[in-house]
């Protein structure tokens, strides 16, 4: 598995925005929600398809790709 195996990019899904596999949650949305003081535990409670690894990968992907995540949500 690669460093971002929990993530995917598909031009037919979420307008091609990077997202977490098996969800309709974009990387930018997950990071934005967490930045709004929603803890990882609360994210996982609200979105049980997520786990710590997926959230961490979303952050790492956003950082590595310098995404403008604050304006995307």
Order of alpha helices (4+ residues) and beta strands (2+ residues): beta-beta-alpha-alpha-alpha
